[in-house]
Amino acid sequence: MSMASRTVVPLIHPLTTIFIVVIFLIFMLLGREDLRDRALRLAGKGRMHVTTTAIEDASRRVSRYLLMQLVVNLLYGVAVSGALWVIGVPKPLLWGVLTCVLRFVPYIGILIAAAGPLLVSIAVSAHWSELIWTVILYLVLELIAGNFIEPLLYGASTGMSALAILIAAIFWTLLWGLPGLLLSTPLTVCLVVMGRQVPQLQFLDVLFGEERIPPPSERFYQRILSSNTHEAKALLDHVLTTTPRAEVYDTVIIPALTMIEEARYAEEITATRAEEMLQEIEELVENVYNLSQTIASPSRVTEKTVVCIPARDLADEVACQLALQVLEDIASATVMSADYNTSDVQQTLAELESDVVCVIGVPPRAVRHLRMRCHQIRLRFPQAVVVACVLSSDDVLSNLRSRIPTEDAQHVVSSLQLLNEYLSSLLYPSEAQIETEGPVDAVLGETVQEMERIDLFDGPEEGVFSRLASDLARAFEAPIALITVMDGQRRFWEAQCGLPAASLTSPESDRDLSICSQASFSESSLVIPDVAEDERFSHDCFLKDNGIRFYAGAPLKAHDDTIIGSICVLDTRPRQLSEHQKKTLVFIANAVMTAIELHADSIPDESEVDEA
């Protein structure tokens, strides 16, 4: 009796736990729809979308995990049955089925499954060969499944790391015993999904989710923060082997500069420490650049000059040094010191007489200082081509353009890659020209007569159209907007926003070759997502001189279908317009034309003046 009690009593607790968990699981499965509805109601209407997404995600991941586990166990059981049959162990099919079933219990299931064939091989074998081969069989299969197949399949299906699966097994086993071990992975998957969907539980996803290596920018910043320049250089060299230099600067170094500036403004690091880190980055980048130059082909010799001016501090100066390296193939760049005051900057610009002035700033407080610097330059040099470069991947380009007036900077870019692309098209326009004589449409005569009759553009209303061009550029998030008027075989701009003054004094091209004339004679609007891919305008010097890549225009058409010009927006990057934006452009053109007609009607006819 005492032996029976000593045997049965220790089993009461685990058996009771198993019974409770099984009953609990059965009732949950039977009432799964009711539990789902209660969870949705508990979350509330405002969180219903998140709750539904979490439930679906958890169900999908658990289902995939169980399916993958079933596939692996079936293959495992088939392999065990076949191998035991070859070895000569009796009842190989039975052992294969037991192995398949018991492997659903993590870690200890395979030990229980292997015990049967091992004991049988000892009992029936006249020598040790069957036992040894059986041990080798289970060891090899478990090593292959546990180290190659299962991590690949389970990690992708559950979204959990291998260490998280092990920790989950220990935790749920201590909590619930054998049932907890059996359900450890599905339960932890549910917790990971909750961590991904609920911000307050995000730590669960961080602790148990699949391994996520921080992006190179954060790793680079951490190496610089810990003064580990050796690993920082190794990281930079590794990224440069597979990624273009400009992209590496935009995605690795510039974010690191931004994090340094943010930490300095938040007083997480001192100004002295921030300056030391910036100097380390500057020296590191210079060393990597000099090393690459020794094995690279020499840069192209160019007569174009660009001046890079820091918006304010040392971080901006380091960014200017990066821009100098990126622009080396298209221009001879000069970097000013961040210690220069306004008079020093203006004096240096007067001496250099560069083709383009680039003002570069690093967030978080770059826009304000950059805008002030651009404004000072344009006041002193109104003819200068000024490009504002706010090195921020978080800010939308349209928001940056709205905060920096087009009167201060003709163009705004948010990365070194965009800066290089814009200056390439601006500094190296195509010199090819086509001399053709297009047919003079019958509408041309009527257009000329209309232009001769309506002469309101030379009056005080001219400022209205200048404001309209500026508002048009902002509304369509474009750096350039034009109100184009045709006069005979010529085109000219009545009002413009975002173009350097030199472009307005260039020789007027034939109207039939003008991109604006295409919009003038279109039915409603003309949108060209990428001008560079349109053969009609491949030789338009105006487009190439100003680096135009996108065009959208609508005709200024009177009620009698007389066309006197067009309004258009242009950009230096390919893009698209939505249908709503296209309709808005046409609506604005019609409104402008209506205003023109009303103004024309208010002007007395010459015959009426003579009679009076």
matplotlib code that plots the C-alpha trace (Angstrom):
import matplotlib.pyplot as plt

x = [0.0, 2.8, 4.6, 1.3, 0.9, 4.5, 3.9, 0.5, 0.8, 3.5, 1.5, -1.7, -0.5, 0.7, -2.3, -4.6, -2.9, -3.2, -6.9, -7.6, -5.7, -7.4, -10.9, -10.0, -8.8, -11.9, -14.2, -12.2, -12.4, -16.1, -16.7, -14.1, -16.6, -18.1, -14.6, -13.7, -16.8, -16.1, -12.6, -13.8, -16.3, -13.7, -11.4, -14.2, -15.3, -12.2, -9.8, -11.9, -9.6, -6.5, -8.1, -9.4, -6.0, -4.3, -6.8, -6.3, -2.5, -2.3, -4.6, -2.6, 0.7, -0.4, -2.1, 1.1, 3.2, 1.0, 1.0, 4.8, 5.1, 2.8, 4.8, 8.2, 6.9, 5.4, 8.7, 10.5, 8.3, 8.6, 12.4, 12.5, 10.2, 12.4, 15.7, 14.5, 13.3, 16.7, 18.5, 16.3, 14.4, 11.0, 7.7, 9.3, 5.9, 4.8, 7.9, 7.6, 4.0, 4.9, 7.8, 5.5, 3.0, 5.4, 7.5, 4.5, 5.8, 8.8, 12.2, 11.1, 8.8, 11.7, 13.4, 10.3, 9.9, 13.5, 13.4, 11.2, 13.3, 16.5, 15.1, 13.8, 17.1, 18.9, 16.4, 16.4, 19.9, 22.6, 25.3, 25.5, 25.3, 21.5, 21.6, 24.5, 22.8, 19.5, 21.3, 23.1, 19.7, 17.9, 21.0, 21.4, 17.7, 17.4, 20.4, 19.2, 15.6, 16.5, 19.4, 18.3, 14.7, 12.8, 14.5, 13.9, 10.2, 9.2, 10.9, 9.2, 5.8, 5.7, 7.8, 9.8, 13.5, 15.0, 16.0, 12.4, 11.0, 13.4, 12.5, 8.8, 9.1, 10.8, 8.4, 5.2, 6.5, 7.2, 3.8, 1.6, 3.9, 3.7, 0.6, 2.4, 5.4, 3.0, 1.3, 4.3, 4.9, 1.3, 0.8, 4.0, 3.0, -0.2, 1.8, 4.2, 1.2, -0.2, 3.1, 3.1, -0.4, -0.6, 2.0, 1.9, 3.0, 5.6, 8.3, 6.9, 7.6, 11.1, 11.9, 10.3, 10.0, 12.2, 15.7, 15.9, 19.3, 19.3, 19.7, 23.3, 22.7, 22.0, 24.9, 27.2, 26.0, 26.5, 30.1, 30.8, 29.1, 31.3, 34.4, 34.8, 36.1, 37.6, 34.2, 32.6, 35.1, 34.5, 30.8, 31.2, 33.5, 31.1, 28.2, 30.2, 31.0, 27.4, 25.8, 26.7, 28.5, 25.7, 23.1, 25.4, 25.9, 22.1, 21.1, 24.0, 26.0, 23.4, 21.0, 23.9, 24.6, 20.9, 21.0, 24.0, 22.2, 19.1, 21.0, 22.8, 19.6, 18.0, 21.1, 21.7, 25.3, 27.3, 28.2, 31.8, 31.1, 28.9, 31.7, 34.2, 31.8, 31.3, 35.1, 35.5, 32.9, 34.6, 38.0, 36.6, 34.7, 37.8, 40.0, 37.6, 37.2, 41.0, 41.5, 38.8, 40.4, 43.7, 42.2, 39.4, 39.7, 40.3, 37.3, 36.1, 37.7, 34.9, 34.7, 31.5, 31.7, 29.5, 29.8, 28.5, 27.5, 26.7, 23.4, 24.8, 27.1, 29.7, 27.2, 26.1, 29.8, 30.3, 27.3, 28.8, 32.0, 29.9, 28.2, 31.6, 32.5, 29.2, 29.4, 33.0, 32.0, 29.9, 31.4, 34.4, 32.9, 34.1, 33.0, 32.8, 33.5, 30.6, 32.5, 32.0, 29.6, 27.3, 29.9, 32.5, 30.0, 29.1, 32.7, 33.6, 30.7, 31.6, 35.2, 34.3, 31.4, 30.2, 27.5, 25.3, 25.2, 24.1, 23.0, 23.0, 21.5, 21.0, 17.9, 16.3, 16.7, 18.0, 15.1, 15.0, 18.8, 18.9, 16.0, 17.7, 21.0, 19.3, 17.5, 20.7, 22.4, 19.5, 19.3, 23.0, 23.1, 19.6, 20.9, 22.4, 21.1, 20.5, 19.6, 18.4, 19.3, 17.6, 19.0, 16.0, 14.3, 11.4, 10.1, 8.0, 9.6, 6.5, 6.5, 10.1, 9.2, 6.3, 8.6, 11.4, 10.1, 10.9, 12.1, 15.0, 15.8, 14.9, 14.9, 14.7, 16.1, 16.1, 19.1, 22.5, 21.3, 18.6, 21.1, 23.4, 20.6, 19.3, 22.7, 23.7, 20.7, 21.1, 24.8, 25.0, 22.1, 22.1, 23.4, 21.6, 19.0, 16.6, 15.6, 12.2, 9.4, 6.2, 2.9, 1.0, -2.4, -5.4, -5.9, -2.6, -4.0, -6.9, -4.5, -2.3, -5.4, -6.5, -3.1, -3.1, -6.6, -6.0, -3.1, -3.9, -0.6, 1.4, -0.8, -0.9, -2.5, 0.9, 1.5, -1.7, -0.3, 3.0, 1.3, -0.8, 2.3, 3.7, 0.5, 0.3, 3.7, 2.9, -0.6, 0.9, 4.1, 6.3, 9.3, 8.4, 5.1, 4.6, 1.9, 2.8, 1.6, 2.1, 2.8, 3.1, 5.9, 7.3, 6.6, 7.3, 6.5, 4.1, 4.6, 6.8, 7.9, 11.0, 13.2, 16.5, 16.3, 18.9, 16.5, 14.0, 16.4, 17.4, 16.5, 12.8, 12.2, 9.7, 6.2, 5.7, 8.7, 7.6, 6.3, 3.9, 2.4, 1.5, -0.5, -2.0, -3.4, -4.5, -8.1, -8.0, -4.6, -1.2, 0.7, 4.2, 5.5, 9.0, 10.1, 13.4, 11.5, 9.4, 11.0, 8.9, 10.9, 14.3, 15.9, 14.0, 16.9, 14.6, 13.8, 17.4, 18.9, 16.7, 16.7, 12.9, 11.7, 8.0, 5.4, 1.7, -0.2, -3.6, -4.6, -5.9, -8.9, -11.7, -15.4, -15.1, -12.2, -9.6, -6.3, -3.9, -1.5, -1.3, -0.6, 1.8, 3.7, 7.2, 9.4, 13.0, 11.9, 9.6, 6.2, 2.4, -0.7, -3.9, -7.2, -8.3, -5.1, -5.6, -9.1, -7.9, -5.3, -8.0, -10.3, -7.6, -6.9, -10.6, -10.8, -7.8, -9.2, -12.6, -10.8, -8.9, -12.1, -13.9, -11.0, -11.0, -14.7, -14.2, -11.7, -13.5, -13.1, -10.9, -13.8, -15.9, -13.1, -12.8, -16.6, -16.5]
y = [0.0, 2.4, 1.6, 2.4, 5.6, 6.6, 5.9, 7.5, 10.6, 12.3, 11.7, 13.4, 17.0, 16.6, 14.5, 17.0, 19.8, 17.9, 17.2, 20.9, 22.1, 19.7, 20.5, 24.2, 23.8, 21.9, 24.5, 27.3, 25.6, 25.0, 28.6, 30.2, 32.5, 33.7, 34.4, 36.3, 38.5, 39.2, 40.2, 42.6, 44.1, 44.4, 46.3, 48.7, 50.2, 52.4, 49.4, 46.9, 47.1, 46.5, 43.6, 41.9, 42.2, 40.7, 37.8, 37.1, 37.4, 35.1, 32.5, 32.5, 32.1, 29.3, 27.5, 27.8, 26.6, 23.5, 22.8, 23.0, 20.9, 18.2, 18.2, 17.9, 15.1, 13.1, 13.2, 12.4, 9.4, 8.1, 8.4, 6.6, 3.8, 3.2, 3.4, 1.0, -1.5, -1.4, -1.8, -4.7, -3.3, -5.0, -3.1, -0.1, 1.3, 1.5, 3.3, 5.7, 6.6, 7.0, 9.3, 11.4, 11.8, 12.4, 15.0, 17.4, 17.6, 19.9, 18.7, 15.7, 14.1, 12.8, 11.3, 9.3, 8.3, 7.1, 5.1, 2.4, 1.4, 1.6, -0.8, -3.1, -3.1, -4.1, -6.9, -8.5, -7.8, -10.4, -7.7, -3.9, -3.0, -2.4, -0.3, 1.8, 2.3, 3.2, 5.8, 7.2, 7.3, 9.5, 11.7, 12.4, 13.0, 15.3, 17.3, 17.8, 18.6, 20.7, 22.8, 23.2, 22.3, 23.5, 26.9, 27.7, 26.6, 27.5, 30.9, 32.0, 30.7, 32.0, 35.1, 34.1, 33.7, 30.3, 31.6, 32.8, 29.4, 27.8, 30.4, 30.0, 26.2, 26.6, 29.3, 27.5, 24.1, 25.6, 27.2, 24.3, 21.3, 19.0, 20.7, 24.0, 22.5, 21.3, 24.6, 26.9, 27.9, 28.7, 30.7, 32.7, 33.4, 35.0, 37.2, 38.2, 39.2, 41.3, 43.0, 43.9, 45.3, 47.0, 49.8, 49.2, 45.6, 46.2, 44.9, 41.4, 41.6, 43.0, 40.2, 37.2, 38.3, 37.2, 38.6, 42.1, 43.6, 47.4, 49.3, 50.3, 53.9, 53.0, 50.5, 53.2, 55.7, 53.3, 52.6, 56.3, 56.9, 54.2, 55.6, 52.3, 53.8, 50.5, 48.7, 51.9, 51.9, 48.1, 48.7, 51.5, 49.5, 46.6, 48.7, 50.5, 47.2, 46.7, 50.2, 53.4, 56.1, 58.7, 56.1, 55.1, 58.7, 59.3, 56.1, 55.6, 58.7, 61.4, 59.6, 59.3, 63.0, 63.6, 61.4, 63.2, 66.6, 65.3, 63.9, 67.2, 69.3, 66.9, 67.3, 63.5, 64.3, 67.5, 69.9, 68.9, 65.2, 65.9, 67.9, 65.1, 62.5, 64.8, 65.1, 61.4, 60.9, 63.6, 61.9, 58.5, 59.4, 61.3, 58.2, 55.9, 58.3, 58.7, 55.0, 54.5, 57.2, 55.4, 52.4, 54.2, 55.9, 59.6, 61.9, 63.8, 67.2, 69.8, 73.6, 73.8, 75.1, 74.6, 76.1, 74.1, 76.3, 74.9, 76.1, 76.7, 74.3, 71.5, 68.8, 70.8, 71.3, 67.5, 67.1, 69.6, 67.5, 64.5, 66.5, 67.5, 63.8, 63.0, 65.9, 65.3, 63.8, 66.7, 69.9, 71.3, 71.8, 74.2, 73.9, 76.9, 76.6, 76.7, 79.4, 81.9, 84.7, 86.3, 88.8, 86.1, 84.0, 86.9, 87.9, 84.3, 83.9, 87.2, 85.9, 82.4, 83.3, 79.7, 78.3, 77.0, 77.7, 74.8, 75.4, 72.2, 71.5, 68.5, 68.1, 68.6, 72.4, 72.7, 74.3, 77.6, 78.2, 77.0, 79.3, 82.3, 81.5, 81.2, 84.5, 86.3, 84.9, 85.8, 89.3, 89.9, 87.9, 87.9, 86.2, 83.3, 79.8, 78.6, 75.0, 74.2, 70.7, 69.6, 66.1, 64.5, 61.3, 61.8, 65.1, 65.0, 66.9, 69.0, 70.1, 71.2, 73.2, 74.9, 76.0, 77.4, 80.1, 79.7, 83.3, 82.2, 78.8, 77.8, 74.2, 72.0, 68.5, 66.1, 63.9, 63.9, 61.6, 64.1, 66.9, 65.1, 64.3, 67.9, 69.5, 67.0, 68.0, 71.7, 72.0, 69.7, 70.5, 69.1, 71.4, 69.6, 71.7, 70.9, 73.5, 72.6, 74.8, 73.5, 74.1, 77.2, 76.1, 78.2, 78.8, 80.7, 83.7, 83.9, 83.6, 86.4, 88.6, 87.8, 88.6, 92.0, 92.7, 91.7, 93.6, 93.3, 91.6, 94.8, 96.6, 96.6, 93.1, 91.6, 91.1, 89.0, 86.5, 86.4, 85.5, 83.0, 81.3, 81.1, 79.7, 77.2, 75.8, 75.3, 73.8, 71.2, 70.6, 71.6, 73.9, 75.7, 77.2, 79.2, 81.3, 81.1, 83.5, 83.0, 85.9, 85.0, 82.4, 83.1, 82.1, 84.1, 83.8, 86.4, 85.1, 82.4, 80.9, 78.9, 79.6, 81.5, 84.8, 83.7, 81.2, 83.9, 85.8, 82.8, 83.0, 82.3, 79.0, 78.3, 77.9, 74.6, 73.2, 74.5, 72.1, 74.8, 75.0, 71.4, 72.1, 75.2, 73.1, 70.1, 69.5, 69.8, 69.1, 67.6, 65.6, 64.2, 62.1, 62.0, 64.5, 62.7, 59.7, 61.8, 62.1, 65.2, 67.3, 65.6, 68.7, 71.4, 73.5, 75.1, 71.8, 70.5, 73.8, 73.8, 70.0, 69.6, 66.0, 66.5, 68.7, 69.3, 72.1, 73.3, 75.7, 79.2, 78.8, 81.3, 80.5, 80.8, 78.3, 80.9, 79.9, 82.6, 80.5, 78.0, 77.5, 74.7, 73.2, 71.6, 69.5, 68.2, 64.7, 62.3, 62.1, 61.6, 63.7, 62.2, 62.7, 65.2, 67.2, 67.2, 68.5, 71.1, 72.3, 72.6, 74.4, 77.0, 77.5, 78.1, 80.5, 82.5, 82.7, 83.9, 86.6, 87.6, 87.8, 89.9, 92.3, 92.5, 93.3, 96.1, 97.9, 100.2, 99.4, 101.9, 102.8, 103.7, 105.9, 107.7, 108.3, 109.7]
z = [0.0, 0.9, -2.4, -4.3, -2.4, -3.1, -6.8, -7.2, -5.0, -7.1, -10.2, -8.8, -9.3, -12.9, -13.9, -12.3, -14.2, -17.5, -16.8, -16.1, -19.1, -21.4, -20.1, -20.3, -23.9, -24.9, -23.6, -25.2, -28.6, -28.3, -27.4, -29.6, -31.4, -28.1, -26.7, -29.9, -29.6, -26.0, -26.8, -29.5, -27.1, -24.4, -26.7, -27.7, -31.0, -31.3, -31.1, -33.1, -36.1, -34.1, -32.1, -35.3, -36.9, -33.8, -33.7, -37.4, -37.1, -34.1, -35.7, -38.9, -37.2, -34.9, -37.8, -39.8, -36.9, -36.3, -40.0, -40.3, -37.1, -38.6, -41.8, -40.0, -37.7, -40.5, -42.4, -39.2, -38.6, -42.1, -41.8, -38.5, -39.7, -42.8, -41.0, -38.2, -40.8, -42.4, -39.0, -38.1, -35.1, -34.7, -35.3, -37.2, -38.3, -34.6, -33.6, -36.5, -35.6, -31.9, -32.9, -35.1, -32.3, -29.4, -31.2, -30.8, -27.2, -27.4, -26.2, -24.1, -26.6, -28.8, -25.7, -24.9, -28.5, -28.8, -25.6, -27.0, -30.1, -28.0, -25.3, -28.0, -29.8, -26.6, -25.9, -29.3, -30.5, -30.0, -30.3, -29.9, -33.6, -33.7, -30.5, -31.9, -35.2, -33.5, -31.4, -34.4, -36.3, -33.7, -33.1, -36.8, -37.5, -34.4, -35.3, -38.8, -37.8, -34.7, -36.3, -39.9, -40.7, -37.6, -37.2, -40.8, -40.8, -37.3, -37.2, -40.4, -39.3, -35.7, -36.0, -32.9, -32.3, -31.4, -27.9, -27.4, -28.1, -25.5, -22.9, -23.6, -23.1, -19.7, -18.5, -19.5, -18.2, -14.8, -14.9, -16.2, -16.4, -19.4, -20.9, -20.7, -22.5, -25.2, -25.6, -25.0, -28.6, -29.5, -26.3, -26.8, -30.4, -29.1, -26.7, -29.5, -31.7, -28.8, -28.5, -32.2, -32.1, -28.7, -28.1, -24.3, -24.8, -27.4, -25.1, -25.7, -29.4, -28.6, -26.2, -28.0, -31.6, -34.4, -34.3, -35.7, -36.3, -35.8, -39.1, -40.1, -39.1, -35.5, -35.3, -36.7, -34.2, -31.3, -32.5, -32.6, -29.3, -27.7, -29.5, -31.3, -34.6, -35.7, -35.8, -37.2, -40.1, -40.6, -40.8, -43.2, -45.4, -45.5, -46.5, -49.2, -50.9, -51.9, -51.8, -53.7, -51.8, -51.9, -50.7, -47.8, -46.8, -46.9, -45.0, -42.6, -41.8, -42.2, -39.7, -37.3, -37.6, -36.9, -33.8, -32.5, -33.0, -31.3, -28.4, -28.0, -28.0, -25.6, -23.3, -23.4, -24.4, -23.8, -26.6, -26.2, -26.6, -29.6, -31.2, -30.6, -32.2, -35.2, -35.6, -35.4, -38.1, -40.3, -39.9, -40.5, -43.7, -45.0, -44.4, -46.1, -49.0, -49.4, -49.4, -52.0, -54.2, -54.3, -56.1, -58.0, -61.4, -61.4, -61.3, -64.3, -64.8, -64.7, -65.0, -63.0, -59.5, -56.5, -53.0, -50.1, -47.1, -43.6, -42.3, -38.8, -36.9, -37.2, -38.1, -41.1, -42.1, -41.9, -44.2, -46.6, -46.7, -47.6, -50.3, -51.7, -52.1, -53.7, -56.2, -57.2, -60.6, -61.7, -60.1, -58.3, -54.8, -52.1, -48.5, -46.2, -42.5, -40.1, -38.2, -41.0, -40.2, -42.8, -44.1, -44.5, -46.5, -48.7, -49.3, -50.2, -52.6, -54.3, -54.8, -56.0, -58.4, -58.4, -60.6, -57.8, -54.0, -51.9, -48.3, -46.3, -42.9, -40.6, -38.5, -36.0, -36.2, -39.7, -41.5, -39.6, -39.9, -43.5, -44.5, -42.9, -44.6, -48.0, -47.4, -46.7, -49.8, -52.1, -50.7, -51.4, -54.7, -56.2, -59.4, -57.6, -58.0, -54.5, -53.6, -50.0, -48.9, -45.7, -45.0, -43.5, -44.6, -42.1, -43.4, -46.6, -49.4, -49.9, -46.3, -46.6, -49.8, -48.1, -45.2, -47.5, -49.8, -53.5, -53.5, -51.2, -52.7, -56.2, -55.3, -52.1, -51.8, -48.8, -49.6, -51.2, -53.9, -54.9, -54.7, -57.1, -59.5, -59.5, -60.0, -62.7, -64.8, -64.0, -64.7, -67.8, -70.1, -73.6, -76.3, -79.1, -80.9, -83.6, -86.2, -87.6, -88.9, -87.5, -89.2, -88.3, -87.0, -87.8, -84.2, -84.1, -85.9, -83.5, -80.6, -81.8, -82.3, -78.8, -77.3, -79.2, -77.8, -74.2, -72.8, -69.1, -68.2, -68.4, -65.9, -62.1, -62.2, -62.9, -59.2, -59.0, -61.4, -59.7, -56.4, -58.3, -59.6, -56.1, -54.7, -57.6, -56.8, -53.2, -53.9, -56.2, -54.1, -57.0, -57.0, -60.3, -61.6, -64.8, -66.4, -70.0, -72.7, -76.4, -78.8, -82.4, -82.9, -79.4, -75.9, -72.8, -69.1, -67.7, -64.1, -62.7, -59.4, -58.7, -61.7, -61.7, -63.4, -66.1, -67.5, -68.3, -70.4, -72.6, -76.3, -76.9, -78.7, -81.4, -80.1, -81.8, -80.0, -76.6, -74.0, -72.8, -76.3, -76.1, -73.0, -74.6, -77.5, -75.4, -74.7, -70.9, -69.3, -70.2, -67.7, -68.5, -65.6, -66.9, -69.6, -70.1, -71.6, -73.9, -77.4, -78.2, -75.7, -75.7, -77.3, -75.3, -74.0, -71.4, -69.8, -69.8, -68.6, -65.6, -65.0, -65.5, -65.2, -64.6, -66.4, -65.9, -67.6, -68.6, -71.3, -70.8, -73.0, -73.5, -73.8, -77.6, -77.5, -78.1, -76.4, -75.1, -73.0, -70.2, -66.6, -65.6, -62.7, -63.1, -61.0, -61.2, -60.3, -62.1, -60.4, -61.0, -60.4, -59.1, -61.0, -58.4, -58.9, -62.7, -62.3, -59.9, -62.4, -65.1, -62.7, -61.8, -65.5, -66.2, -63.3, -64.5, -68.0, -66.6, -64.7, -67.8, -69.8, -67.2, -67.0, -70.8, -70.9, -68.4, -70.8, -73.2, -76.9, -78.9, -81.1, -78.1, -76.8, -80.1, -80.3, -76.7]

ax = plt.figure().add_subplot(projection="3d")
ax.plot(x, y, z, "-o")
ax.set_aspect("equal")
plt.show()
